[in-house]
Amino acid sequence: MKTIALKPGKEKSLFRGHPWVFSGALNLKESLHNGELVRVQSHRGQFLGIGHYQNASIAIRIISFEDQPIDEAFWQKSLQSALETRQRLGLPNADTNMYRLVHGEGDSLTGLVIDVYAKTAVIQPHSHGMFLQAKNIATALKEVLGNELECIILKHPSATNSTQAEVLYGEASTEYMAKEWGLSYSLDLLNGQKTGFFVDQRENRKKLAQYSSGKKVLNTFCYN
């Protein structure tokens, strides 16, 4: 793993726990590949974090502020922590079995979104580094979710010049079913936008149900 130094004074945001390093902060002395894991240090040699490099305005996305191997144990620990957070919120439950398991920076995994739909997980990388780690992430998902998982789908990011979906584990289906607030939804996870459904709108859909009880509703933005 290569070590990248920052210019003087550019380490302050990392000390506050912000996971983004902008390109103007880097003191690059060697070439890097998109998606490459790098160690980041201050201009005085102090360790700051480990992240994925990308030739973009956000040049490095930190995924660990500890100097540790980014291996199978790291991914399992990170996903287990994310799952425990959802379980403390009561997810999944008898009425709702689709939820966002990993929400990027909110789970210290910047560049990664994972949504769970019943027994199917959809991985959506937002950085090339996370895309390159997709199979390692899928392996960790199988360990963390165990028998609750039957299928893993990878949505290719735009950085790969492809929008296709790839089944990493299990078998593809033409229809996936999941529940929210007791309602069953038929989902096209392979062809739908993003991970297949806007699970972050769960509370809004519940509020809409209260307003629209007994009424007919026109939704001009749906694709399910």
N, C-alpha and C positions, 0 to 999 in steps of 0.2 A: 504494500500500500504506500503510495507516494505521500509526502508531507508538503502541504502548501502553507506558506506564511502570509499573513495579512499585513497590510500597510499600517504604520503607526496610527493608533487611535481608532482603528476599524474593528476592534474586538469588543467594544462596549456593548453592542446589542447582543452578542453571544453570552456575555456575562449575565445579561438579564433573561437568558433562556430563549431568545428569538432564534428560530432555526434557519433563517435565510441569510446567505452571504451574497452580496451583490458583486457583479464582475469588477466594478471599480475599486473594490476593497482588496483584490488579490494582488499579490506580488509574485506573478508567475515567472518561473525561470526554466520551465520545461513543458513540453506538450502533454496534453491530457486528452483522453477519449471520452465521448459522451457516455454517461452512465457509470464511469469509473468511481470506485470508492477511494476517498482520500482522507487523510488526517489533516486537520486544520490547527494551526498554531499561531500565536501572536508573533510580532516581529522580534520579540525577545526570546522566543522558543517555548512559551508556555502553551501546553495542550489546551485546545478549546473544544474540539469535537470531531466526529467522523460523519461524513456525508457523501452524497452522490454529486459528482461534477456534471455540469451541462453547459455547453457553449451558448449561454443565454444571459439575459439581464440578471435573473436569479441564477448565479453561477454554481452555488453549492447549497444543497438542502441537507441540513444536519439531521441525522436520525439517531445519534447517540452523543450525549455530552460526557459519556464515560469512555475511557480508553479501553475498549474491549473488542474481542473478535465479533465480527458480524457473521455469525454462523447459525446452524439450526437451532441451537439453544437460545440465541438472541431472538429469533423470529417467534419461537414458541412462547418465550417469556413475554414478549410484546403483545402477542395476540391473546394470551391468557389474561393479561392485565386489562386489555380492551373488553374482553368477554365479561370479566368480573365487574367492570363498571356498568355494563348493560344489565347484568343480573341484579345489581343493587337498585337499578331503575325499574326492575320488574319485567325485563325483556329477556327472552321471549316468554309468552304466557299462553293460556288457553285460548284467548281471543285474538292475540297478535303474535304471529310467528315470522313477520318480516321486519327487519330493523337494520340500521347501519352499525356494523360491527367495528369498523375502523373509519375514522373521520379525520384523516390527514394529520395536521398539526395538533388537533385536539387529543390525539392519541400518541403524540410524539413520533409519528410515522409520516412526516411531510412528503407529499407526492403519492399517497396511497389512499384509495377508498375501497372498502369491502362491504357489500351489502349481502345480507342473508335473507333468502326467501324460502321459508320452511326448511327443507333439507338440501337446498342449493345455495352455494355461495358464489357471488360474482365479484371478481377482482378487477378494479379499474385503476391502472397506474396513470399518474399525471406527470411522471418524469421518466426519462429513459432508464435511469438507474433502477427504479422500482420495476419497470418492465423486465429488465434483465434478471431481476430477483424473483420473478413471478413463480417459477417452479419451486423454488425454495420456500416461498410464502405458502404455496399450495400444500407442500409437504407438512409444514407447521400447522396449517388449518386442519388437516386430517387428524393430527395428533390432538389438537385442542378441542375440536368439536366431536371427534370420535364417531359414534354410531348416529349422531344427529346430522351427519353429512353424507349425502349420496352423490353429489355432483358439484364440480367446481368449473366455472366458466371464466375465461380471461378475455376482457375487452381490450383489443390492441389500441394503444394510444396513437394520436395523430402523428407523433414523432416518427413512427415506423412506416408512414405513408400507407397505412391500412386501417380500416374501421371494422374489420371483421372480428367475429367472436370465435374463440377456440376453446374446446372442451378439454380441460387438463386432467379431469378425473371423473369417472362415471360415464354415463351415456347421455347423449343429447336427446331432447324431447321437443316436440312441436308446441307443447303447451305446458306451462308450469303454473301451479296453484299455490297461493299463499293467503293468509288471513290478516286482516287489520280491523280492530274494533269489532270482531265477530263477523265481518263481511269477507266472503271469499272472492278473490280476484283471479282472473285468468290472465297470465302474463306471458309476453313474448320476450324472454330474456336474451335470446340470441340476436334479435334484430331491433329490439327497442332502444330508445335513446339512453345514453349513459349506461347505468347498470341494469336498466329495464323498467324501473318504476321510481317515482320521486318519493322515496321513503321519508325524506326530511320534511314532507308536508303532512305528516300523520296528524298532528294537532289541528292543522287548518282544516283537514277533511272532517274531523270530528266536529269542529265548530260549524262548518258548512251544513252538516247533517242536522244540527239543532235549528239553523235558520230555515232550512228547506223542507222540514218535515211536512209531508202531505202535498208537496209541490212537485211540478216537473221542472227539471233543471237542464239548461243548455250549457255544456262545457265545451268551449271553442278551442281549448288547448290540450285536450287529451288525445292519446293515441292507443289507449287500452279500452 
